[in-house]
Every structure is written in structure tokens, then in C-alpha cells.
């Protein structure tokens, strides 16, 4: 068989066939199951969108009711998982804590039959329900507090914010947070979804699939960028410092966090929705001066980098929304993970429906026929 051309980072190489989501990076279009993300953010909510992604169509009222009910009643985590989380170092990164917790969750639920729709459904509901609880539990326990028990009377977004702050959130804040989750729920074959697909293709259990994906999302070139953006804005410190900061970055050929995308060559449509949410947050809860820095950086970066197709991506404005919601910056990437669970699950399910083990080739650049040298001759 002829060896194909090597593409670093698999740029432009189709790794799968999928009908879950679609991106047109030239015009800034993102659709989930054919529905534009802007419409879902306006009319749907995170759980309905999760159902759409995982099961392929918008649920009927009874289906959504059952899905929400099943999810709401599976939010609690076993005390053994809680005890394990309690033993994590206080300064552990929350993404590491989440990855470990999800891996541990898998030990409690034996591998089932992938042809059994009920097994898929139960694993799906369990992961969607418990991931936010594990994130919030670690956050509480690293501060020396008991975890806050989930509340069945609160919706998904409100319950997470409640478990994080032990305070029922303002309904507008909860709605805005829910839109953030919807916006991050799925994004074709990005790095973490690809990791999930590769892991799923070995027919291992869904907790291992999620663990791979979470570990991959954590990196600063992927989901970890949202935390890095806040650090960058803090480092810039004031609007007056933007020009010098940008010039320094460009001179040193360093990346601006929250800018650039392999697929989008225009401003990421999710960044546009997020910026609108920033405005809504500020109108209601007060301005954040870091936004002025972000705006100035976007303006000046446009003049210098737009010709290369580098524009703000989803991670540029999300942190400003989360900060206003009272979420500490080292939890930002875990919010991305919570939101991306339905996307990963949808791809897991799709992979299982027509599975073939991922086993690509490589272009070997090493030596051949090398003589083994005894240790005293090296
Ligand atoms: N700031 C400055 N220059 C950039 C940036 C950036 N953020 N991103 C790309 N470039 C330049 C890069 O220096 C290179 O220039 P040249 O051709 O002159 O050497 C050119 O654009 C191509 O860069 P690349 O790294 O080969 O492009 P890529 O498609 O591999 O990178 C990326 C995509 C997201 C890894 C990259 O844009 C990046 O590192 N951005 C910063 C991190 C970030 O915000 N990540 C979140 C991505 S969106 C959410 C998600 O998927 O998690």
C-alpha cells in the first residue's frame, strides 16, 4: 500500500465520518445536527442540546422530561469517590482532579454490552450528571469544606453554580452559564474528541474514553487556553500596556492565548455569542476592567494578525463571563470539560455504531540495521 503524505497535526486529513456537528471556518458557521449554534443558544438549553447531540434529534416533551429526570437523580457521587477526592492535594489542578475522578468512577460500573442501548443510555446519563458534581466537590474540599450536595429542584446550570458557591444563583446568571455550556458542547473532530474516538475504537469503557478526552482538553493549546487568557489579561494589567505587550509577543513569535484556530479563519462564532453574554453580564452585575484590555487587544491584534486569519477563538471571552459568575480561573477548563461531555458522548456512540480500530501509519525517519554495541564500548 502506498504511504500517504505526512500532514503534521493531521491538518486537513479526515479522521472520521460524522453527522454530529459542522464547522465552516471561512464564514464562521457552527451547527449541531444541522441547527445553527446561535439558534440553540437562543431557544434551547444545555440538556436539550445534549440530547440532540447524543441521540440525533431534538427530544419530544416526554423524552426531555424523562432525560432531565434521570439526570437530576444521578447527580450524587458515591462516598468512596468523595473520600478519594478529599485526599487529592489542595493545589492539584482541577482538570487533573477531574480526570482522576472520572477514571475512578469507571471502577464502580462494569463494562457493558455496546449493542445494548440501555447500557449506552445509563452511562451517558451518569457521566453528564456526575461530572459537575465531581468538579464542585473538589473545589469545596480543596478549601477544607464539605462538598455541597446537589439539589434536585435546581436545573443543571443552577445546580452546578449552587454546588460551587453554596448559594442559589441569580436566574440570569444561571441562564447565561447554561448558554456557555451549550456553546461549548460540541465542535467536530478537535483534539480531545479525536482522543475520545481513538480510545472508543479500542472498545474500552466510556469512563476511559472520557478520561482520555479530559486529559487532552487540559492542554493550553486546547481547552486550557481559557485559563491562560485570564492570566494574559492580568499580566497586561492595563489598556495602556496592550501595544507593548502585543509587539513583544509578535517579536518573540509567541502565541496570543485565545487567538487563532486550525479551522476558523474568521472570528469564532462562539466568541461572538460569548461577547454578547459578557455585555449582558456587565449590564446586570457591573463592568470588569479586564474587558477593556481584551477589547483593545482584539482591536490591535486585528491590525497585525487578521491577514494571517488569526482572530479571537471561543476561549478569548469565556473567562470574563466565568469570572463575573464568581468562578475561579483555574476552574475555567473544567467548565469546558463539563460542557463538552455530551459532544464526547455523541462521538463515542457514533464510533461504536460503525467501529474500526484507529491504527494509522507513520513515516519512519530512523535508522536500520544498527549493530548493537556492548555497554563498555559506548
Ligand atoms: N497568536 C499569534 N500567532 C498565532 C496564533 C496566536 N494565537 N495562532 C497561530 N498563530 C500563527 C503562528 O505563529 C503561525 O505563524 P507563521 O506561519 O508565521 O509561523 C501561524 O499562525 C500558524 O500557526 P500554527 O500554530 O501552525 O496553527 P495551528 O492551526 O496549528 O494552531 C492553535 C491552532 C489553536 C493551536 C493556535 O492558534 C494557538 O496556539 N492558539 C493559542 C492557544 C489557543 O487559544 N487555543 C484554543 C483554541 S480554540 C478552543 C479549543 O479548541 O480548545
Boltz pocket constraint, residues with backbone or C-beta under 6 A from the ligand:
constraints:
  - pocket:
      binder: B
      contacts: [[A, 9], [A, 190], [A, 220], [A, 221], [A, 222], [A, 223], [A, 224], [A, 225], [A, 253], [A, 254], [A, 255], [A, 256], [A, 257], [A, 258], [A, 259], [A, 260], [A, 261], [A, 262], [A, 263], [A, 305], [A, 308], [A, 310], [A, 313], [A, 314], [A, 315]]
      max_distance: 6.0
